[in-house]
Amino acid sequence: MFKIGDFSKLSRVSVKALRHYDEVGLLKPARVDRFTGYRYYVAEQLHRLNRVLALKDLGFSLEQIVHLLDEGLPPAQIRGMLRMKQSELRQRVQEEQERLVRVEARLSQIEKEGTMSSYDVVIKKIESVRVASIRDIAPAYDQQGYLWAELGAYLAGQNAQFAGAPVGICHDREHRERDVDVEVCYPISSHVSGNERISVKDLPGVETMACLVHRGAYVKGFHEPYAALMDWIGTNGYQITGPNREIYLKGGDVITDESYVTEIQFPVEKV
């Protein structure tokens, strides 16, 4: 028999790990001295320990390894577990490859401009939300205030309960200077009835939304965050799949207020 220290040297597994394997029922010592508490192992246990290490190297958790080794699973179930692990690893490789593309794009941007971008783009999953909205052709993007006023007054008359930041949706497929197709929305948590102008509906969730936060006036320099977001989408191998949204996280009395905080969102998918 080997003392735990000697078995550790023989197996090249730390004493700490061997003790942990004992605690979780993965590799019990062949004998434990009832007086000293010393753990003793036998050479035959190296086979089980090597199997543990091999399965651990494949990415299985210790709990899964106990399940694999001690429950006499049929080959079909073991194959199923291995195929699931294979799928997980492939997904992880794909995610790391996509992260590498983003790192390379950030490096390229810094090398080209000599500075870090003022904007950081993140991918989010957006849940659906109940909204009251008005969609109309406005004179310009910065001239939609009358729509917000109309919607706000209507909801106030119905004692609506709001459930989040206002949302603006740009339905035009390309940038327009005049006569823009916009929709203004208030998330709501109470019952509201619509009319011929106002719709009450579920704003659909989006599985993959590219998002960027802009701090500053709505009409001043707003082309910069849009340009940064569009550049990121193209550089990172995405394409736009629907209308973009603006989430007005913090507003002011006028759209030239520098305290504005707006999140710009584009639904995207990998090319």
SEVOBA-14526 format. One record per residue (C-alpha): residue number from 1; residue in one letter; x, y, z negated. Coordinates in nm, 4 decimals, always signed. Last residue first. Layout:
<nodes>
+-----+----+----------+----------+----------+
!   i ! aa !       xx !       yy !       zz !
+-----+----+----------+----------+----------+
! NUM !  a !        X !        Y !        Z !
...
+-----+----+----------+----------+----------+
</nodes>
This chain:
<nodes>
+-----+----+----------+----------+----------+
!   i ! aa !       xx !       yy !       zz !
+-----+----+----------+----------+----------+
! 271 !  v !  -2.3363 !  +3.6355 !  +4.2255 !
! 270 !  k !  -2.3957 !  +3.6162 !  +3.8521 !
! 269 !  e !  -2.7216 !  +3.7729 !  +3.7428 !
! 268 !  v !  -2.8227 !  +4.1223 !  +3.6405 !
! 267 !  p !  -3.0968 !  +4.3237 !  +3.4716 !
! 266 !  f !  -2.9648 !  +4.6808 !  +3.4321 !
! 265 !  q !  -2.9805 !  +4.8742 !  +3.1048 !
! 264 !  i !  -2.8840 !  +5.2288 !  +3.0088 !
! 263 !  e !  -2.8864 !  +5.2973 !  +2.6355 !
! 262 !  t !  -2.9421 !  +5.6629 !  +2.5532 !
! 261 !  v !  -2.8209 !  +5.8747 !  +2.2616 !
! 260 !  y !  -2.9164 !  +6.2442 !  +2.2857 !
! 259 !  s !  -2.7412 !  +6.4813 !  +2.0472 !
! 258 !  e !  -2.6206 !  +6.7003 !  +2.3353 !
! 257 !  d !  -2.9724 !  +6.8404 !  +2.3866 !
! 256 !  t !  -3.0198 !  +6.9237 !  +2.7563 !
! 255 !  i !  -3.3293 !  +6.7008 !  +2.7660 !
! 254 !  v !  -3.5101 !  +6.9288 !  +2.5246 !
! 253 !  d !  -3.6411 !  +6.8805 !  +2.1720 !
! 252 !  g !  -3.3967 !  +6.6037 !  +2.1015 !
! 251 !  g !  -3.3678 !  +6.2309 !  +2.1486 !
! 250 !  k !  -3.2101 !  +5.9311 !  +1.9815 !
! 249 !  l !  -3.2397 !  +5.5711 !  +2.0969 !
! 248 !  y !  -3.3969 !  +5.6633 !  +2.4295 !
! 247 !  i !  -3.3808 !  +5.3269 !  +2.6054 !
! 246 !  e !  -3.3275 !  +5.3701 !  +2.9794 !
! 245 !  r !  -3.4278 !  +5.0825 !  +3.2043 !
! 244 !  n !  -3.3108 !  +4.9582 !  +3.5413 !
! 243 !  p !  -3.5436 !  +4.8006 !  +3.7951 !
! 242 !  g !  -3.4589 !  +4.4462 !  +3.9080 !
! 241 !  t !  -3.1987 !  +4.1838 !  +3.9988 !
! 240 !  i !  -2.8696 !  +4.3728 !  +4.0034 !
! 239 !  q !  -2.5658 !  +4.1672 !  +4.1061 !
! 238 !  y !  -2.2810 !  +4.0379 !  +3.8932 !
! 237 !  g !  -1.9197 !  +3.9466 !  +3.9736 !
! 236 !  n !  -1.7355 !  +4.1392 !  +3.7042 !
! 235 !  t !  -1.6145 !  +4.4172 !  +3.9336 !
! 234 !  g !  -1.9598 !  +4.4796 !  +4.0767 !
! 233 !  i !  -2.1393 !  +4.5098 !  +3.7435 !
! 232 !  w !  -1.8564 !  +4.7098 !  +3.5879 !
! 231 !  d !  -1.8570 !  +4.9633 !  +3.8739 !
! 230 !  m !  -2.2340 !  +5.0026 !  +3.8441 !
! 229 !  l !  -2.2022 !  +5.0614 !  +3.4703 !
! 228 !  a !  -1.9254 !  +5.3193 !  +3.5064 !
! 227 !  a !  -2.1140 !  +5.5030 !  +3.7825 !
! 226 !  y !  -2.4308 !  +5.5084 !  +3.5706 !
! 225 !  p !  -2.2337 !  +5.6324 !  +3.2711 !
! 224 !  e !  -2.0797 !  +5.9118 !  +3.4805 !
! 223 !  h !  -2.3953 !  +6.0186 !  +3.6680 !
! 222 !  f !  -2.5508 !  +6.1367 !  +3.3430 !
! 221 !  g !  -2.3045 !  +6.4246 !  +3.3265 !
! 220 !  k !  -2.5651 !  +6.6668 !  +3.1917 !
! 219 !  v !  -2.9284 !  +6.5723 !  +3.2498 !
! 218 !  y !  -2.9906 !  +6.3485 !  +2.9499 !
! 217 !  a !  -2.7524 !  +6.5336 !  +2.7198 !
! 216 !  g !  -2.4897 !  +6.3338 !  +2.5355 !
! 215 !  r !  -2.4040 !  +5.9902 !  +2.4061 !
! 214 !  h !  -2.4356 !  +5.7126 !  +2.6616 !
! 213 !  v !  -2.4657 !  +5.3471 !  +2.5578 !
! 212 !  l !  -2.4130 !  +5.0733 !  +2.8197 !
! 211 !  c !  -2.6077 !  +4.7538 !  +2.8804 !
! 210 !  a !  -2.5930 !  +4.4692 !  +3.1332 !
! 209 !  m !  -2.9045 !  +4.2583 !  +3.0785 !
! 208 !  t !  -2.9051 !  +3.8789 !  +3.1180 !
! 207 !  e !  -3.2129 !  +3.6899 !  +2.9963 !
! 206 !  v !  -3.4542 !  +3.9768 !  +3.0469 !
! 205 !  g !  -3.7815 !  +4.0050 !  +2.8559 !
! 204 !  p !  -4.0917 !  +4.1269 !  +3.0335 !
! 203 !  l !  -4.2699 !  +4.4460 !  +2.9206 !
! 202 !  d !  -4.5929 !  +4.3034 !  +2.7854 !
! 201 !  k !  -4.8917 !  +4.5151 !  +2.8781 !
! 200 !  v !  -5.1074 !  +4.8176 !  +2.7973 !
! 199 !  s !  -5.1457 !  +5.0344 !  +3.1052 !
! 198 !  i !  -5.2375 !  +5.4041 !  +3.1026 !
! 197 !  r !  -5.3779 !  +5.5959 !  +3.3954 !
! 196 !  e !  -5.7079 !  +5.4170 !  +3.4711 !
! 195 !  n !  -5.7490 !  +5.3359 !  +3.1040 !
! 194 !  g !  -5.5756 !  +5.1368 !  +2.8353 !
! 193 !  s !  -5.6894 !  +5.0117 !  +2.4967 !
! 192 !  v !  -5.4455 !  +5.0061 !  +2.2060 !
! 191 !  h !  -5.4185 !  +4.7420 !  +1.9346 !
! 190 !  s !  -5.1220 !  +4.7988 !  +1.7068 !
! 189 !  s !  -4.7501 !  +4.7147 !  +1.7349 !
! 188 !  i !  -4.6541 !  +4.9486 !  +2.0181 !
! 187 !  p !  -4.3482 !  +4.9981 !  +2.2385 !
! 186 !  y !  -4.3847 !  +5.3348 !  +2.4172 !
! 185 !  c !  -4.3282 !  +5.3348 !  +2.7904 !
! 184 !  v !  -4.2580 !  +5.5806 !  +3.0719 !
! 183 !  e !  -4.2556 !  +5.4529 !  +3.4300 !
! 182 !  v !  -4.0753 !  +5.6210 !  +3.7159 !
! 181 !  d !  -4.0972 !  +5.6260 !  +4.0960 !
! 180 !  v !  -3.9013 !  +5.9346 !  +4.1992 !
! 179 !  d !  -4.0294 !  +6.2096 !  +4.4275 !
! 178 !  r !  -3.6975 !  +6.3965 !  +4.4620 !
! 177 !  e !  -3.3239 !  +6.3306 !  +4.4333 !
! 176 !  r !  -3.3475 !  +5.9575 !  +4.4890 !
! 175 !  h !  -3.1102 !  +5.6837 !  +4.3780 !
! 174 !  e !  -3.1866 !  +5.3420 !  +4.5236 !
! 173 !  r !  -3.4392 !  +5.0631 !  +4.4672 !
! 172 !  d !  -3.6734 !  +5.3095 !  +4.2945 !
! 171 !  h !  -3.8482 !  +5.1588 !  +3.9918 !
! 170 !  c !  -3.6659 !  +5.3585 !  +3.7229 !
! 169 !  i !  -3.8012 !  +5.2512 !  +3.3838 !
! 168 !  g !  -3.8019 !  +5.4742 !  +3.0741 !
! 167 !  v !  -3.8328 !  +5.3166 !  +2.7310 !
! 166 !  p !  -3.9236 !  +5.4835 !  +2.4019 !
! 165 !  a !  -3.7552 !  +5.3414 !  +2.0886 !
! 164 !  g !  -3.9358 !  +5.0831 !  +1.8817 !
! 163 !  a !  -4.2628 !  +4.9529 !  +1.7426 !
! 162 !  f !  -4.5032 !  +5.2473 !  +1.7435 !
! 161 !  q !  -4.8390 !  +5.2235 !  +1.5679 !
! 160 !  a !  -5.1170 !  +5.3799 !  +1.7729 !
! 159 !  n !  -5.3664 !  +5.6143 !  +1.6070 !
! 158 !  q !  -5.5804 !  +5.6055 !  +1.9239 !
! 157 !  g !  -5.5646 !  +5.9822 !  +1.9741 !
! 156 !  a !  -5.1919 !  +5.9709 !  +1.9033 !
! 155 !  l !  -5.1581 !  +5.7143 !  +2.1812 !
! 154 !  y !  -5.3281 !  +5.9469 !  +2.4319 !
! 153 !  a !  -5.1193 !  +6.2464 !  +2.3257 !
! 152 !  g !  -4.7950 !  +6.0502 !  +2.3562 !
! 151 !  l !  -4.8850 !  +5.9178 !  +2.7008 !
! 150 !  e !  -4.9703 !  +6.2615 !  +2.8383 !
! 149 !  a !  -4.6660 !  +6.4266 !  +2.6825 !
! 148 !  w !  -4.4362 !  +6.1503 !  +2.8047 !
! 147 !  l !  -4.5763 !  +6.1855 !  +3.1561 !
! 146 !  y !  -4.5437 !  +6.5672 !  +3.1478 !
! 145 !  g !  -4.1767 !  +6.5283 !  +3.0528 !
! 144 !  q !  -4.0979 !  +6.3441 !  +3.3754 !
! 143 !  q !  -3.9001 !  +6.6238 !  +3.5354 !
! 142 !  d !  -3.5413 !  +6.5102 !  +3.4730 !
! 141 !  y !  -3.5774 !  +6.2122 !  +3.7063 !
! 140 !  a !  -3.7323 !  +6.4298 !  +3.9754 !
! 139 !  p !  -4.0764 !  +6.5388 !  +4.1050 !
! 138 !  a !  -4.2418 !  +6.2404 !  +3.9326 !
! 137 !  i !  -4.4221 !  +5.9604 !  +4.1158 !
! 136 !  d !  -4.6193 !  +5.7783 !  +3.8461 !
! 135 !  r !  -4.6184 !  +5.4891 !  +3.6028 !
! 134 !  i !  -4.7749 !  +5.5366 !  +3.2590 !
! 133 !  s !  -4.7067 !  +5.2943 !  +2.9757 !
! 132 !  a !  -4.8295 !  +5.1298 !  +2.6570 !
! 131 !  v !  -4.5896 !  +4.8589 !  +2.5494 !
! 130 !  r !  -4.5746 !  +4.5091 !  +2.4028 !
! 129 !  v !  -4.2172 !  +4.3789 !  +2.3995 !
! 128 !  s !  -4.0296 !  +4.1001 !  +2.5767 !
! 127 !  e !  -3.6900 !  +4.0079 !  +2.4354 !
! 126 !  i !  -3.3654 !  +4.1378 !  +2.5851 !
! 125 !  k !  -3.0655 !  +3.9045 !  +2.6080 !
! 124 !  k !  -2.7542 !  +4.1181 !  +2.6100 !
! 123 !  i !  -2.4405 !  +4.1643 !  +2.8206 !
! 122 !  v !  -2.2105 !  +4.4414 !  +2.7027 !
! 121 !  v !  -2.0579 !  +4.7408 !  +2.8800 !
! 120 !  d !  -1.8186 !  +4.9741 !  +2.7002 !
! 119 !  y !  -1.7955 !  +5.3356 !  +2.8114 !
! 118 !  s !  -1.5310 !  +5.6043 !  +2.7648 !
! 117 !  s !  -1.2968 !  +5.4014 !  +2.9835 !
! 116 !  m !  -0.9447 !  +5.3555 !  +2.8518 !
! 115 !  t !  -0.6748 !  +5.5633 !  +3.0188 !
! 114 !  g !  -0.4224 !  +5.5643 !  +3.3048 !
! 113 !  e !  -0.6954 !  +5.5633 !  +3.5666 !
! 112 !  k !  -0.5813 !  +5.2778 !  +3.7887 !
! 111 !  e !  -0.3794 !  +5.0860 !  +3.5273 !
! 110 !  i !  -0.6609 !  +5.1238 !  +3.2728 !
! 109 !  q !  -0.9236 !  +5.0091 !  +3.5232 !
! 108 !  s !  -0.7134 !  +4.7113 !  +3.6314 !
! 107 !  l !  -0.6605 !  +4.6058 !  +3.2705 !
! 106 !  r !  -1.0361 !  +4.6274 !  +3.2050 !
! 105 !  a !  -1.1071 !  +4.4207 !  +3.5186 !
! 104 !  e !  -0.8493 !  +4.1594 !  +3.4140 !
! 103 !  v !  -1.0091 !  +4.1317 !  +3.0697 !
! 102 !  r !  -1.3541 !  +4.0985 !  +3.2260 !
! 101 !  v !  -1.2354 !  +3.8257 !  +3.4637 !
! 100 !  l !  -1.0755 !  +3.6416 !  +3.1704 !
!  99 !  r !  -1.4061 !  +3.6583 !  +2.9820 !
!  98 !  e !  -1.5767 !  +3.4966 !  +3.2835 !
!  97 !  q !  -1.3170 !  +3.2187 !  +3.2795 !
!  96 !  e !  -1.3719 !  +3.1788 !  +2.9043 !
!  95 !  e !  -1.7470 !  +3.1436 !  +2.9572 !
!  94 !  q !  -1.6942 !  +2.8868 !  +3.2330 !
!  93 !  v !  -1.4574 !  +2.6862 !  +3.0137 !
!  92 !  r !  -1.7105 !  +2.6942 !  +2.7297 !
!  91 !  q !  -1.9858 !  +2.5705 !  +2.9595 !
!  90 !  r !  -1.7619 !  +2.2886 !  +3.0814 !
!  89 !  l !  -1.6836 !  +2.2001 !  +2.7202 !
!  88 !  e !  -2.0504 !  +2.1874 !  +2.6225 !
!  87 !  s !  -2.1351 !  +1.9698 !  +2.9258 !
!  86 !  q !  -1.8575 !  +1.7242 !  +2.8415 !
!  85 !  k !  -1.9760 !  +1.7157 !  +2.4807 !
!  84 !  m !  -2.3249 !  +1.6266 !  +2.6006 !
!  83 !  r !  -2.1752 !  +1.3605 !  +2.8253 !
!  82 !  l !  -1.9810 !  +1.2182 !  +2.5313 !
!  81 !  m !  -2.2935 !  +1.2032 !  +2.3168 !
!  80 !  g !  -2.4846 !  +1.0260 !  +2.5935 !
!  79 !  r !  -2.2020 !  +0.7784 !  +2.6475 !
!  78 !  i !  -2.2127 !  +0.6979 !  +2.2747 !
!  77 !  q !  -2.5871 !  +0.6456 !  +2.2992 !
!  76 !  a !  -2.5488 !  +0.4064 !  +2.5926 !
!  75 !  p !  -2.2651 !  +0.2196 !  +2.4179 !
!  74 !  p !  -2.4904 !  +0.1303 !  +2.1223 !
!  73 !  l !  -2.4235 !  +0.3115 !  +1.7938 !
!  72 !  g !  -2.2921 !  +0.1011 !  +1.5087 !
!  71 !  e !  -2.3642 !  +0.3652 !  +1.2470 !
!  70 !  d !  -2.0208 !  +0.4118 !  +1.0943 !
!  69 !  l !  -1.7900 !  +0.5381 !  +1.3661 !
!  68 !  l !  -2.0067 !  +0.7671 !  +1.5780 !
!  67 !  h !  -2.2087 !  +0.9161 !  +1.2911 !
!  66 !  v !  -1.8922 !  +0.9773 !  +1.0879 !
!  65 !  i !  -1.7464 !  +1.1413 !  +1.3991 !
!  64 !  q !  -2.0521 !  +1.3656 !  +1.4349 !
!  63 !  e !  -2.0122 !  +1.4875 !  +1.0776 !
!  62 !  l !  -1.6412 !  +1.5477 !  +1.1356 !
!  61 !  s !  -1.7283 !  +1.7657 !  +1.4353 !
!  60 !  f !  -1.6557 !  +1.6414 !  +1.7862 !
!  59 !  g !  -1.4257 !  +1.8481 !  +2.0066 !
!  58 !  l !  -1.2459 !  +1.5775 !  +2.2024 !
!  57 !  d !  -0.9461 !  +1.6223 !  +1.9706 !
!  56 !  k !  -1.1705 !  +1.5309 !  +1.6773 !
!  55 !  l !  -1.2591 !  +1.2089 !  +1.8582 !
!  54 !  a !  -0.8908 !  +1.1228 !  +1.8976 !
!  53 !  l !  -0.8092 !  +1.2210 !  +1.5386 !
!  52 !  v !  -1.0884 !  +1.0022 !  +1.4001 !
!  51 !  r !  -0.9798 !  +0.7108 !  +1.6193 !
!  50 !  n !  -0.6245 !  +0.7575 !  +1.4940 !
!  49 !  l !  -0.7534 !  +0.7470 !  +1.1352 !
!  48 !  r !  -0.9476 !  +0.4288 !  +1.2041 !
!  47 !  h !  -0.6376 !  +0.2547 !  +1.3453 !
!  46 !  l !  -0.4149 !  +0.3965 !  +1.0712 !
!  45 !  q !  -0.6368 !  +0.2248 !  +0.8150 !
!  44 !  e !  -0.4661 !  -0.1091 !  +0.8853 !
!  43 !  a !  -0.1462 !  +0.0299 !  +0.7307 !
!  42 !  v !  -0.3044 !  +0.0442 !  +0.3850 !
!  41 !  y !  -0.3922 !  +0.3475 !  +0.1748 !
!  40 !  y !  -0.3632 !  +0.4409 !  -0.1909 !
!  39 !  r !  -0.5208 !  +0.7385 !  -0.3708 !
!  38 !  y !  -0.4015 !  +0.8369 !  -0.7160 !
!  37 !  g !  -0.6822 !  +0.9017 !  -0.9672 !
!  36 !  t !  -0.4407 !  +0.8310 !  -1.2542 !
!  35 !  f !  -0.6458 !  +0.5842 !  -1.4609 !
!  34 !  r !  -0.8942 !  +0.4521 !  -1.2067 !
!  33 !  d !  -0.6238 !  +0.4146 !  -0.9430 !
!  32 !  v !  -0.8044 !  +0.4655 !  -0.6122 !
!  31 !  r !  -0.7838 !  +0.1860 !  -0.3548 !
!  30 !  a !  -0.8168 !  +0.1426 !  +0.0202 !
!  29 !  p !  -0.8642 !  +0.5175 !  +0.0433 !
!  28 !  k !  -1.1885 !  +0.6330 !  +0.2115 !
!  27 !  l !  -1.1653 !  +0.7730 !  +0.5612 !
!  26 !  l !  -1.4716 !  +0.9569 !  +0.6961 !
!  25 !  g !  -1.6790 !  +0.9710 !  +0.3795 !
!  24 !  v !  -1.6868 !  +1.3516 !  +0.3604 !
!  23 !  e !  -1.4730 !  +1.3599 !  +0.0454 !
!  22 !  d !  -1.2230 !  +1.1030 !  +0.1762 !
!  21 !  y !  -1.1723 !  +1.2961 !  +0.5008 !
!  20 !  h !  -1.1121 !  +1.6061 !  +0.2858 !
!  19 !  r !  -0.8466 !  +1.4270 !  +0.0826 !
!  18 !  l !  -0.6781 !  +1.3111 !  +0.4021 !
!  17 !  a !  -0.6881 !  +1.6677 !  +0.5400 !
!  16 !  k !  -0.5214 !  +1.8109 !  +0.2270 !
!  15 !  v !  -0.2572 !  +1.5364 !  +0.2343 !
!  14 !  s !  -0.1703 !  +1.6488 !  +0.5865 !
!  13 !  v !  -0.1874 !  +1.4082 !  +0.8811 !
!  12 !  r !  +0.1393 !  +1.2919 !  +1.0369 !
!  11 !  s !  +0.0195 !  +0.9306 !  +1.0012 !
!  10 !  l !  +0.3341 !  +0.7976 !  +0.8344 !
!   9 !  k !  +0.4078 !  +1.1207 !  +0.6478 !
!   8 !  s !  +0.0504 !  +1.1422 !  +0.5172 !
!   7 !  f !  +0.0528 !  +0.7742 !  +0.4259 !
!   6 !  d !  +0.3644 !  +0.8430 !  +0.2168 !
!   5 !  g !  +0.1974 !  +1.1336 !  +0.0393 !
!   4 !  i !  -0.1265 !  +0.9382 !  -0.0129 !
!   3 !  k !  +0.0605 !  +0.6493 !  -0.1740 !
!   2 !  f !  +0.1032 !  +0.3583 !  +0.0604 !
!   1 !  m !  +0.0000 !  +0.0000 !  +0.0000 !
+-----+----+----------+----------+----------+
</nodes>
